[in-house]
Amino acid sequence: MKILQTILSCLLITLMGGHLVAQEKTKGIIMELVSGEKIEAAQIQNLRTKAEVKTNGDGSFAIDANINDHLLIKAVGYEQDTVFIYDTSLRRIYLNRMNNVIELSEVVVERMTDSRLAAEIQREKTLGKYSDASQNRGGVRISPSRIFSKEGKQARSNYKLLVDEREKRAVDRKFTENLIKELTPLNGSDLALFKERFRPSYKFIQNSSQETLKVYIMDSYKKFNEKK
């Protein structure tokens, strides 16, 4: 009986230990999208656990969260947003002010959360459409003025900028430093150089399994050593 109790106690401790390891503190800073101004008293909620915290005076926060959790971010005067946790690194989260029209630039696009990025992609896609509904008869007609208008060209340029960022993030979330470190001894500047030189395409990432990506990394590491 005592042996059974000991086994059960050890099992319970192991399970609790595993839970404690899995539940980590996710740290971040909440800032205004365009200016980068830090936002105090922003509310962060883990949608899975319902745990809530607020940012400090410097915009920083720490909350218990696991990989694949979603955080709901709210702040007075700002549009609320949702952030997906895909790694444990420090997060810089940018919120857009209420009713603020975003002037897109590479820096601003890189700061956007995934949900904000998706919303802007849809908006620019709609603005840049080449066709409109005919008022005289059914169907769709081509609108030359819209195709060649300054607004139409700008919308299509913005759309490409946004989609490029979305594809970049898709690659970054699979071709990670942690995965490379698991498969190679690379670190520091060599790791950064390897990531830049052998960064896979978005199409490759979309069409490859995790095992295929691992094989690609190991093959690329051999080539990397040959060129050193």
N, C-alpha and C positions, 0 to 999 in steps of 0.2 A: 504493500500500500504506500509506504514511504517512498519507494522507488518511483511509483506512478506519479505521486505528488511532485517529486523532484523534476521528473520529465516534463510534466505539465507546466510547472513554474518556469523552467528553462525555455519552453516553447513560448510562453506568454511574454517573457522578457525579450526573446528574439523578435517576436512580432511587434512588440512595442518599440523596440529599437529600430526596426525597419521603418515603422511609421514616422519615428522622429527624424530619421535620416531623410525620408522622402519629403517631409514638410519643412521647407527651408524659407528663410527670410528673403523676399524679393525686395530689393532696394531701388529707389528711383528718385527722380527730380521732375516736378511738374512745372512747365514753362509756357509762356505765351508763344504762339506759333511764329509770328513775324518778328517780334522784337527780341524774343528769348528771355523776357522778364520773368523772374521766378514768381510762382503763384503760392501765396500763403493760404492755409485753411481749406485747400482743396480736399474733397472727400474721395477716398478710395475704398471700394468694396469688392471683396472676393465673391463673385457670384455663386461659387460652389459652396463655400462655408458660411457666407453672409457676414464674415468678419469685416470690420470697418476701421480705418485709421484716417487721420488728417495730416496734411503736410505741415512742416514747421515753417518758421519765418524765412528760411532759405529755400523753401519749396521741396525739401527732401521728405521722404517717407520710407517706412519699412513695414512689410505686411507678410504674414505667413501665406505661402502659395506654393503649389506644385507646378511642374511642367504641365502644359495643356490647360491650366486654369485661365479664366477670363476676369479681368479687373474692370469694374465700372468706375469711371472718373467723372466727378462733378465739381464745379466751382461756380460761385455767383458771378454772373455776367459773361459766362463762357458756355459754349455748346458742349453738352456731355459727350463722352466718347467711351469706347470699349477697347481694351488692350489684351491681346493674346500673349500668354507667357510661353515662350518656346525655348528659353535658356535662362540661366541664373545670373547673367551679367547685369551691371547697373543700367537702368533704363532711363532715358531722357524722353519724357512724354510731353508733347506740345498740344495745347488746346487753342481752338480758334474763338475769338470774341464773338458774342452774339451779333448777328446781322452784319458781320464783317465780310466784305467781298475779298476773296484771296487773290492777290496778284502773284501768279505762279512764277517761280524761279527754281533753279536747281536746288538751292539751299532749302527753300521752303518745302519743296516736294520731298526731299530727303527727311525732313522733320515730321512729316505727316504720319499719323497712325494708320494702320491697315484699313480701318473702317473709313477714315477721312479720305484716304487715297482712293478707295473704291467709289465713294460718293463723287469725288471730283472727276474720276474717269468717266462715270456715267453722265455727268453734267457736260463735260467737254465733248463727249461723243455725240450728245444730242445737239449741242451748239454747232458742231462741225459737219452735220449731215448735209449731203449734197442735194437732197430732194425735199420737196414739200407737197402738201396736199393741194390739188387744184380746186379752186372755188367754182369753176365753171362746169366741170364734169368730173365723174368719178375717177378713181385711180390716183396714181402718183406721177408727177411731172418733174423733169429736171429744172432746177432754178439756176440759170447761169449767173445771175447777180449774187446768189448766195455762194456759189462755188468760188468765185473770184473776189469776193468781198474781203476786206481787211479782217473783219471779225471771223469769217469762216476759215481763213488761212491761219489766224492766230489760234483758233480753237483746235484745229487739226495738229498744229505744232505743240500745243499744250497737251493734247491727248497722247501724242507720241512720247513726250517727256514723262508723263504719268505712267504709261504702260511700261516704259523702259525701267522705271523705278520698281514697279510691281514685279517684273521679271528678275531684276537684280536681287530683290529680297527673297524670291523663291529659290534662287541659287544659293544665297548666303545661308539659308536655314537648313540646307542639306549638306553643302560643302563647308562644313564647320571646322574650326581649329581643333575642337575636341575629337572629332572623328579622325582627322589627320594625325593627331598625336597618338591615338589608339593604334594606328597602323604603321607609323613611322617614328623615328627618334627626333624628328624636326622640332625646333624651338626657336624663339626669338626672331632675328632678322632672316634666318634661313626659312623659317616657317612662312613669314610674310612674303618672301620672294617666291616660294613655291606656290602659295595661294594665288599670287598675281600671274605667274607664268602658266600655271596649269588650270586656271579657273575654267570649269566646264560651261558650255552654253546652256541657255534656258531650255532649248529643245532637248538636249541630252538629259538634263535633270528631270524633265517632264516624262520622258520615255524610259527612264532607267529605274530599276529596283535598287534597294539599299545594297544588296550584294554586288550588283553591277557597278555601283559607285565605288564600293570598296576595292574591287579589282582595278578600276580606273586609277584610283589613288595610288595603289601599290605599283602599278605599271609606270605611272607618271613619276613616282619616286625613283625608280631605276633610271629613268631618263634624266632626271634632275641630277643624280649623282654622276652620270656619265659626262654631263656638260660642265660640272664644277671644275 
